[in-house]
Amino acid sequence: MEFEITAKAKKKAIQRRKRTEKKWIPMRIASVLCIAGIIYSVIKIVHWSKNIPTVDGYGLAPTPEMDMYTNIVIALVIGLIMLRAFLEGFCGNWIRTRMSERLWVEDDCLYHMIIGSHGTGANQFVESSGADIFKARLEDIRHIRHDPASNRVEFDLYGERVRYSDWRREKVERTRTLNGYTHRVYDYYTPSLVEYFKEQGMKVTEETIDFKIADGTI
């Protein structure tokens, strides 16, 4: 059985993270305040521009107030762009950084193949030759947690992880045994991974899943 993965579904998953995960509330509030500040400052600039005195039909130099609000607008626009970039970057982790992936079930085993990008900069849009395949029997997948708000899913794997140095040529770099490894995904798959687990009679606990930005589980 193959799970379908589309770029559109991933994009929706990122937007859902932005809206629902509590970690991003301060950034969302700051963005709203920036937008409000920009609108207010523009209104003030328009107001002051209408009241600039003229001599012989020519406007005099802008008032100090106009200069101040102009600088405020510039600062807030830069701040808003930075906030949006940070929010997009944080919420894109675990989703966009998995440049290509494949999820399937075969012979009662779950397989998840993840291919990252080739590097940073322009290389971040180039698919890497390295890849990881996580494998575990369905009966060895335990402690499944699902956050219904963000659709984040975490479960413990007892199986193996195969690291390919070149997955196209099937060159295996190393194989590691997994004993309770916590695997993290966002359920943007079709059909739903969570619903599939439930159909197999596997226990899924619905709960709010917290995570820390600094510990790499974002």
Secondary structure per residue as TSV (DSSP state, phi and psi in degrees):
chain	resnum	aa	ss	phi	psi
A	1	M	-	360.0	130.2
A	2	E	E	-109.6	135.9
A	3	F	E	-95.4	132.9
A	4	E	B	-82.7	138.1
A	5	I	-	-130.7	125.0
A	6	T	-	-125.4	155.6
A	7	A	H	-63.7	-34.5
A	8	K	H	-64.3	-42.2
A	9	A	H	-65.6	-37.9
A	10	K	H	-65.5	-41.3
A	11	K	H	-62.0	-41.7
A	12	K	H	-64.7	-35.3
A	13	A	H	-65.6	-38.9
A	14	I	H	-64.9	-44.8
A	15	Q	H	-63.0	-35.8
A	16	R	H	-66.8	-38.5
A	17	R	H	-59.9	-45.2
A	18	K	H	-58.6	-39.7
A	19	R	H	-79.1	-32.3
A	20	T	H	-110.2	-25.4
A	21	E	-	-81.1	127.4
A	22	K	G	-64.0	-24.6
A	23	K	G	-57.9	-27.2
A	24	W	G	-98.4	3.8
A	25	I	H	-57.9	-47.2
A	26	P	H	-57.6	-39.9
A	27	M	H	-67.4	-38.7
A	28	R	H	-66.9	-41.0
A	29	I	H	-64.5	-44.1
A	30	A	H	-61.6	-37.7
A	31	S	H	-64.6	-42.4
A	32	V	H	-63.7	-41.8
A	33	L	H	-64.6	-37.5
A	34	C	H	-62.6	-45.3
A	35	I	H	-62.9	-43.0
A	36	A	H	-62.8	-41.7
A	37	G	H	-64.5	-38.2
A	38	I	H	-64.5	-46.2
A	39	I	H	-61.7	-45.9
A	40	Y	H	-62.1	-43.6
A	41	S	H	-66.2	-39.1
A	42	V	H	-63.8	-41.0
A	43	I	H	-60.1	-43.3
A	44	K	H	-65.0	-39.6
A	45	I	H	-62.3	-45.0
A	46	V	H	-61.4	-41.9
A	47	H	H	-61.7	-47.3
A	48	W	H	-68.8	-34.3
A	49	S	H	-64.8	-31.3
A	50	K	H	-74.3	-16.3
A	51	N	T	-111.2	15.5
A	52	I	-	-70.1	125.5
A	53	P	-	-65.7	150.3
A	54	T	E	-122.1	152.8
A	55	V	E	-129.8	118.8
A	56	D	T	55.6	35.5
A	57	G	T	86.4	-5.0
A	58	Y	E	-104.6	132.9
A	59	G	E	-73.0	144.0
A	60	L	-	-79.2	178.9
A	61	A	-	-61.9	148.9
A	62	P	-	-55.8	147.3
A	63	T	-	-74.5	160.2
A	64	P	H	-57.1	-32.4
A	65	E	H	-64.5	-41.3
A	66	M	H	-64.1	-41.9
A	67	D	H	-61.0	-41.6
A	68	M	H	-63.6	-47.9
A	69	Y	H	-69.7	-31.0
A	70	T	H	-63.2	-44.0
A	71	N	H	-64.6	-36.1
A	72	I	H	-64.0	-43.8
A	73	V	H	-60.2	-46.2
A	74	I	H	-59.9	-45.3
A	75	A	H	-64.2	-41.7
A	76	L	H	-69.2	-37.3
A	77	V	H	-63.7	-43.9
A	78	I	H	-62.2	-43.7
A	79	G	H	-62.0	-40.7
A	80	L	H	-65.3	-42.2
A	81	I	H	-61.9	-42.2
A	82	M	H	-66.0	-42.7
A	83	L	H	-62.2	-43.7
A	84	R	H	-63.5	-38.8
A	85	A	H	-66.4	-43.3
A	86	F	H	-62.6	-45.0
A	87	L	H	-63.5	-42.3
A	88	E	H	-64.5	-41.1
A	89	G	H	-66.4	-46.0
A	90	F	H	-64.0	-47.0
A	91	C	H	-74.2	-17.3
A	92	G	H	-81.6	-12.8
A	93	N	T	-68.2	147.0
A	94	W	T	70.8	-3.0
A	95	I	T	-125.2	-67.5
A	96	R	T	-71.6	-32.0
A	97	T	T	-66.5	-19.7
A	98	R	-	-86.4	83.5
A	99	M	-	-57.9	-43.5
A	100	S	E	-136.7	145.6
A	101	E	E	-155.3	160.4
A	102	R	E	-141.2	134.3
A	103	L	E	-127.9	125.9
A	104	W	E	-153.0	162.7
A	105	V	E	-120.7	130.0
A	106	E	E	-145.5	127.7
A	107	D	T	53.7	45.9
A	108	D	T	62.7	23.5
A	109	C	E	-120.6	139.3
A	110	L	E	-94.5	130.1
A	111	Y	E	-119.7	136.2
A	112	H	E	-134.1	111.7
A	113	M	E	-101.4	126.2
A	114	I	E	-123.1	126.4
A	115	I	E	-118.8	123.1
A	116	G	-	-90.7	-171.7
A	117	S	B	-85.6	166.3
A	118	H	S	-73.7	-22.1
A	119	G	S	172.4	-145.8
A	120	T	S	-111.5	177.8
A	121	G	G	65.5	-136.7
A	122	A	G	-64.5	-26.0
A	123	N	G	-71.3	-13.6
A	124	Q	G	-67.5	-14.6
A	125	F	G	-98.2	4.8
A	126	V	S	-105.8	128.6
A	127	E	B	-67.9	133.7
A	128	S	-	-75.1	156.3
A	129	S	S	-82.7	-18.4
A	130	G	-	-83.4	152.3
A	131	A	E	-156.9	158.3
A	132	D	E	-123.7	136.5
A	133	I	E	-119.5	121.0
A	134	F	E	-98.5	132.7
A	135	K	E	-135.1	133.9
A	136	A	E	-157.4	143.1
A	137	R	E	-67.1	146.8
A	138	L	G	-56.3	-36.7
A	139	E	G	-70.7	-14.5
A	140	D	G	-102.9	14.5
A	141	I	E	-100.9	119.8
A	142	R	E	-131.2	164.9
A	143	H	E	52.0	58.7
A	144	I	E	-81.4	123.8
A	145	R	E	-118.2	137.3
A	146	H	E	-131.5	126.1
A	147	D	E	-94.6	106.1
A	148	P	T	-65.4	-22.6
A	149	A	T	-73.6	-53.7
A	150	S	T	-93.8	-13.0
A	151	N	T	68.9	22.7
A	152	R	E	-77.0	138.7
A	153	V	E	-128.2	132.5
A	154	E	E	-129.4	138.7
A	155	F	E	-152.6	154.5
A	156	D	E	-93.9	128.9
A	157	L	E	-103.6	135.5
A	158	Y	E	-120.7	91.8
A	159	G	E	-164.9	-127.2
A	160	E	E	-148.0	158.3
A	161	R	E	-124.1	122.2
A	162	V	E	-107.7	122.6
A	163	R	E	-100.4	121.9
A	164	Y	E	-101.9	128.3
A	165	S	E	-76.7	-28.0
A	166	D	E	-147.9	96.8
A	167	W	T	-70.9	-25.0
A	168	R	T	-66.5	-35.2
A	169	R	T	-98.2	5.1
A	170	E	T	57.6	40.1
A	171	K	E	-88.3	110.4
A	172	V	E	-84.4	126.8
A	173	E	E	-86.9	-44.5
A	174	R	E	-164.5	160.5
A	175	T	E	-127.9	132.3
A	176	R	E	-126.2	138.0
A	177	T	E	-78.5	136.2
A	178	L	E	-105.5	123.3
A	179	N	E	-122.6	82.4
A	180	G	E	85.4	25.3
A	181	Y	E	-66.1	129.3
A	182	T	E	-84.1	113.7
A	183	H	E	-97.6	137.0
A	184	R	E	-125.3	130.3
A	185	V	E	-143.0	165.3
A	186	Y	E	-111.3	133.6
A	187	D	-	-80.6	74.1
A	188	Y	-	-102.0	22.5
A	189	Y	-	-91.4	155.6
A	190	T	B	-127.3	118.2
A	191	P	S	-69.0	169.1
A	192	S	-	-62.0	132.4
A	193	L	H	-64.8	-40.7
A	194	V	H	-62.8	-44.5
A	195	E	H	-65.0	-34.9
A	196	Y	H	-64.2	-45.2
A	197	F	H	-56.9	-44.6
A	198	K	H	-64.1	-40.1
A	199	E	H	-63.9	-27.3
A	200	Q	T	-84.6	4.2
A	201	G	T	79.1	17.1
A	202	M	-	-87.6	137.7
A	203	K	-	-74.6	126.8
A	204	V	E	-120.3	120.7
A	205	T	E	-93.0	123.7
A	206	E	E	-87.7	119.7
A	207	E	-	-158.5	163.0
A	208	T	-	-79.2	120.2
A	209	I	-	-95.7	116.7
A	210	D	-	-93.6	156.8
A	211	F	-	-154.2	162.6
A	212	K	-	-110.0	136.6
A	213	I	T	-64.9	-36.5
A	214	A	T	-80.7	-16.8
A	215	D	T	-98.8	11.6
A	216	G	T	79.2	12.4
A	217	T	-	-107.9	19.1
A	218	I	-	-65.5	360.0
